[in-house]
Amino acid sequence: MKPATAVVDVHGIYKIYTEFYANPSARKTIILVNGSLSTTAAFAQTVKYLRTQFNVVLYDQPYAGQSKPHNHHHQPITKEDEASILLELIEQFRADHLMSFSWGGVAAMLALAQRPARIEKAVITSFSPLLNEPMIDYLEKGLTHLHALDGDQLGHLVNSTIGRYLPSLFKRYNHRHISSLDSHEYQQMHAHVHQVLHLDAHCQMQCLSAIDIPVLFVNGEHDAYTSPEDVRLFAEHLSDCQFVTIDNAGHFLDMEHKAAWLQSQAALLGFLQSKPLRQTHYRPQMDVLHALAV
């Protein structure tokens, strides 16, 4: 079943391409937030299980995918802009849940910190509050390729680092997508990575205490870039959070193999369909530790 597509006006500034997968029996709607350089195609595997229980909304950022032809690209947009776009789409599609992937977690959490009244639960996947050594190394190399507008080398970098566990077919699609982007897309990502590396603006921890809904963090066991250990720092700042580690998976989780897909399905549906418990502050125990693109 193909989604209903539309180009939605946001604040009279942006035109956003959207896809809506309707489920006639669903009572809830979930909106998905892409990672950097990616498009709605990045969620092809995720939609397969979410659409069985929910209405699902996908969208392309103004600078990406099928939103590109409808917008001007005079300068990069900020993560605050992306959060504002997300908040407007939440209202327009009456979304109840939110899920983000990778760098989409920045805009997602900035939006959640504004306490959108409709959102009941959120899932943040493949994201970490820390820039560890592997991530810094990856970003610094990526910055060089982005500055040179070298999509070919950037594609190889992504596939050899965060995408190392992807099947070979997905790696080919990934490289084809990344190497054929428009110059403004590389400039958009360059601006964001430069800000992250030099202005300490990766994750604004001080705003997280405003998030007052249950949040599930999902990370891959073998993801050295947004590791299951690092993500647990969020427990010090959020009043109601849970953590799931997908066995034998890297950064791209349900795209990597069938077992990871099944674990991701069970984790997300179990969390989103469970009845909320009274909030308690999670304290981690010391012994418990597409186009695809970023």
Disulfide bonds with the S-S distance in Angstrom:
none
